[in-house]
Amino acid sequence: MEIPLAVTGYDISIWIHITAVVVGFGATFGEALFFPVAMKMDPRHLPYVHRIQLAINRNLATPALVLIIATGIYQLVDRDWDIGAFWISATFLIVIIIGGLLGGYFIPADRRLEAMVSDEIAAAGDGPFEPSDEYLARSRTEGFVGTATGLLVIVAIYLMVVKPGA
């Protein structure tokens, strides 16, 4: 049995690309569990939910997105693929949408939700605490947008693996 030892720049790029998707976006799928677990344990844990989501989005998802774009462009150039091919252009569009959602929606939303629920907890003092209807509605919206974004990640993975029309 022969073991090939030659590794190309393209191979390294694919490895970095896939690793970035797994590390950067894998953690975001777990975020769907944070809110319901915090609510069952004690709603006073909700500020932590938003802080951890901010940390994941800033320190894992955003840098991963940069690596995904850089390695995707490298692969596009290395293989001389047509950027107009549906599977490539649709995937780039998805990545741009996800980047916009990270910086323009998720990070600001978690900052606002953390501040909102922290203020509500402080106002409740040591007494019983239930988050406001406004907070819950905004959290549900974030959960819906998070689910839609997760589906976009799955569609992008499908397009990259199957390469329809290639």
C-alpha positions in Angstrom: 0.0 0.0 0.0 1.4 3.3 -1.1 0.8 6.4 1.0 0.9 9.7 -1.0 2.8 12.3 0.9 2.5 15.2 -1.6 0.1 17.8 -0.4 -0.9 20.7 -2.7 -1.8 24.3 -1.8 -5.3 23.4 -3.0 -5.5 20.5 -0.5 -4.4 22.7 2.3 -7.0 25.3 1.2 -9.8 22.7 1.3 -8.7 21.6 4.7 -8.7 25.1 6.1 -12.0 25.9 4.4 -13.8 22.9 5.8 -12.2 23.3 9.2 -13.4 27.0 9.3 -16.9 25.9 8.5 -16.9 23.2 11.2 -15.3 25.4 13.9 -16.9 28.7 13.0 -20.4 27.7 12.3 -20.7 24.4 14.2 -20.8 26.3 17.5 -23.5 28.6 16.2 -25.9 25.6 15.9 -25.5 25.0 19.6 -26.7 28.5 20.3 -30.3 27.2 19.8 -30.0 25.3 23.1 -28.7 28.2 25.2 -32.0 30.2 25.6 -34.3 27.3 26.5 -31.7 25.9 28.9 -31.3 29.3 30.6 -35.1 29.7 30.9 -35.5 26.3 32.5 -32.6 26.8 35.0 -33.3 30.4 35.9 -34.1 33.3 33.6 -31.4 35.3 35.4 -28.9 33.4 33.3 -30.1 35.1 30.1 -27.4 37.8 30.1 -24.8 35.0 29.9 -26.7 33.5 26.9 -26.1 36.8 25.0 -22.5 37.2 26.1 -21.6 33.7 25.0 -23.4 34.2 21.6 -21.5 37.4 21.2 -18.2 35.6 21.9 -19.1 32.8 19.5 -20.0 35.2 16.7 -17.1 37.5 17.2 -14.3 35.0 18.0 -15.4 31.9 16.0 -17.9 32.7 13.2 -16.5 36.0 12.0 -12.9 34.9 11.7 -14.1 31.6 10.1 -16.1 33.6 7.6 -12.9 35.5 6.6 -11.1 32.2 6.1 -14.0 30.7 4.2 -14.0 33.6 1.8 -10.2 33.7 1.4 -9.9 29.9 0.8 -12.9 29.9 -1.5 -11.4 32.6 -3.7 -8.1 30.7 -3.7 -9.9 27.5 -4.8 -11.8 29.4 -7.5 -8.6 30.8 -9.0 -6.6 27.6 -8.6 -9.2 25.5 -10.4 -10.1 28.2 -12.9 -13.8 27.7 -12.0 -16.4 30.1 -13.5 -17.6 32.4 -10.8 -20.9 32.7 -12.7 -21.6 29.0 -12.1 -24.7 28.7 -10.0 -23.2 26.6 -7.2 -20.3 29.1 -6.8 -22.3 32.4 -7.2 -25.1 31.1 -4.9 -22.6 30.0 -2.3 -20.8 33.4 -2.4 -24.2 35.1 -2.0 -25.0 33.0 1.0 -21.6 33.8 2.6 -22.2 37.5 2.0 -25.7 37.3 3.5 -24.3 35.4 6.6 -21.5 38.0 7.0 -24.1 40.8 6.8 -26.3 39.1 9.4 -23.3 38.5 11.7 -22.2 42.1 11.7 -25.4 43.8 11.1 -27.9 41.8 13.0 -26.6 39.1 15.4 -23.9 41.0 17.2 -25.9 44.2 17.7 -29.0 42.2 18.6 -27.2 40.3 21.3 -25.7 43.5 22.7 -29.2 45.0 22.9 -30.8 41.9 24.3 -28.1 41.5 27.0 -28.6 45.1 28.1 -32.4 44.8 28.0 -32.6 41.6 30.1 -29.8 42.8 32.5 -31.8 46.0 33.1 -35.0 43.9 33.7 -33.1 41.7 36.2 -31.7 44.7 38.0 -35.2 46.2 38.2 -36.6 43.0 39.7 -34.0 43.0 42.4 -34.0 39.9 44.6 -37.7 39.2 43.8 -39.0 36.8 41.2 -38.0 37.5 37.7 -39.7 36.8 34.4 -38.4 38.5 31.2 -40.7 41.1 29.6 -42.9 40.2 26.6 -40.8 42.7 24.5 -37.6 40.9 25.4 -39.1 37.4 24.7 -40.5 38.7 21.3 -37.1 40.0 20.3 -35.4 36.8 21.4 -37.8 34.7 19.3 -37.0 36.9 16.3 -33.3 36.3 16.9 -34.0 32.6 17.2 -36.0 32.6 13.9 -33.2 34.5 12.1 -30.7 32.1 13.6 -32.6 29.1 12.3 -32.8 30.7 8.8 -29.1 31.4 8.9 -28.4 27.8 9.9 -30.4 26.6 6.9 -28.3 28.9 4.7 -25.1 27.3 6.1 -26.6 23.9 5.2 -27.6 25.0 1.7 -24.1 26.4 1.2 -22.5 23.1 2.3 -24.8 21.2 -0.1 -23.9 23.4 -3.0 -20.1 23.0 -2.3 -20.3 19.3 -2.0 -22.7 18.5 -4.8 -21.7 21.3 -7.2 -25.0 21.2 -9.2 -24.4 22.0 -12.8 -20.6 21.6 -12.6 
